[in-house]
Amino acid sequence: MQKVFIPLILSLFYLAFLPGNASAEISARDYQSYKDDDAFRLMIHGMGLAYSWANIAIQHEGDSPLYCPPSDLRADANMHLSILNEEFDANSRVYLEDDIPIALVLLRGLKAAFPCD
């Protein structure tokens, strides 16, 4: 249980001290300057874990999942970063033009990587 909360706590701490954006969201335009930062990696992994828990809760309530990963998937920070990078690279023009929050880019990447049939 502690392994799950450490990335989330570090992510929140990291977001609390980001300069500029009052909403503390990292946008697509900020992505390039943060993507190699270790705290950013933890934050992305925390987002991925949060989406996973949200997906479980949604299914438990009888609604359709956001995305459909295999049941034996062992998600880690590298997987979440890889999915984010692939999604960003595939659609960077749109994300940069609209300055989409990076959390939404990750969610779209998870949906693309693990579509529901």
N, C-alpha and C positions, 0 to 999 in steps of 0.2 A: 504494500500500500504506500509506503514512504517513497518508493521509486517513482510512483505516479505523481505524487504531489511536489517533489523537488523541482522538476522542470516547470510545473505550473507556477510555483511560487517565484522561481527565478525569472520566469517570463513576465510576471506582473511587476516585479521589482525593476526589471529592465525597462518596461514600458513607462513606469512612473517617472523615470529620469531622462526620457528622450526629449531633446529640445524641439521647440517649434509647435508642431501639431497639438492643439489642445485636446483632441480626442484620444491622443496617444496611440493612434493607429499608424502603422507603417503602410504607406501607399506604394503603388507601383513605381512612382517616380523616385522614391527613397530606396527602393529595393536594391539597386546596384551598390549603393554605399554601405549597406548592412549585410549583404548576403554572405560574406566571409567571416563575420563576427561570431564567436562562440556563443555569446548570449542570444544572438538572433537565431542560431541553430536550435538552442533550447526552447526559445519561444515558439518556433515553428513546430517543433515536436510536441510541445504543450498544446498548441492549437489542434494538431492532428489527434492527440489523445482526447481532447475535448469533443471533437467531431465524432470520434468513435463512441464515446459515452452518450452523446446526443443521439447517435444512430441507434444504440441499444435501447435508450429510453423511448424513442419514437416507435420502434418495433414492439416494445413491451405494451405500449398503449394501443396497438393495433393499426397504426398508420404505416404507410409505405416508407421504407428507409431512404435516406439521402443518397446513399451509394451502397454497393453490395460486394464487400471484400470476401475472399474465401474464408471459411470458418477457421482454418488453421494458420491464418496470417499472423506473423509476429512483427508488428510494426515497430520500427525504431526511427531514430532521428534521421539517419541516412535515407531511409525510404521516403519519409515525409519531405525532405529537402529535394530528393530526386523528382518526386511528383510535382512539387512546386516549380522547380527549375524547368521541367519539361512543359508544363502548362504555360508558364510565363514566356518561354522561348517560342512556343507555338502561336501565341496570341499577344505578343508584347505590344504591337502597334495599338491594338484596342485598349489594352490595360493602361498603357502610357497616356493615350489621348484622353481617356476618361478618368485617369488617376485613381484606379480601382484599389480598394484596400487589399493588402496582401492576403488577409484571411479569406477573402472571397476567391482570390486566385487559387489558394490551396483547396478550398472546397470544390471549385470547378475541376481542379486537377484530380481530386479523389473521385469525383463523379465520372470523369473520363477514363481513369485507370481501372475503376471497378463499377462498370455500368450494371444496372439492374435489368434483367431480361423481361 
